Amino acid sequence: MSEKIKAIVIRSNDRKEKDKNILLFSLEKGKIWATLKGVKGEKAKMKLAQNLFCFGDFVLEDGRSGKIVTGFDVIESFHEISEDIEKYFEAMAVLEVVNAIEFSSESEVAKMFVLTLKTLKSICFEYDRQYYILDKFFIELFKLNGFPLYTDKCSVCGTKSFERMFIDYSTGEIECMACKGFVSEEIPKASYLALKILTNTDFDKLKSVKLADNSEYTLLKILVKNFENRFDKRLKLIGILS
Ligand SMILES: [Zn+2]
């Protein structure tokens, strides 16, 4: 039986001889491993399908040891991402996050698929300043999963006039100085402002935004820590955190 899915290649491993194993993140089935046969051969017509970030229509069939890709049409290869080291590290971070999440429903998969595609598109074609898009990706991810981060009031006492704000990593909420819990960290003012601005700016408008120097990177580290606590996963983010 064959099935057709829309998917993004999020991992690509060598297999024996000329084969590759790819992990697809699909709109229809979430994450699914499949084998590309003979794809390392010179004239392999499905060559593009072994590349990370590649988005297309895949036809899968059951083989003796798992799914085999028997058809592929590229929709967007996003090959420009791999030609720019800054874009590459950020797009790899997006794939690492998708890899880390365990989805529990079809609607979660669909929403995350749309966000992933939008983020890769933005990194590929609308990249301007480092980490703005990646910050936006995390902010939207939290929103999708029911724990939006930006708020103008303390989540505990509700005050709107707080001088210093903290993120509580045990809940993923913003708190004031008086209410902050034990596992909280102060969000510096500039990063809090960056969080607010990025929350209220669409991906396609990010180019028109200018944040205070370094506020985006400090914010990114907070967003990553919040992700790790919400999803109980550790992220490496090679080229960004290490
Ligand atoms: Zn409070």
Residues whose N, C-alpha, C, O or C-beta is under 5 A from the ligand:
A	BS01	ZN	C154 V156 C157 G158 C176 C179
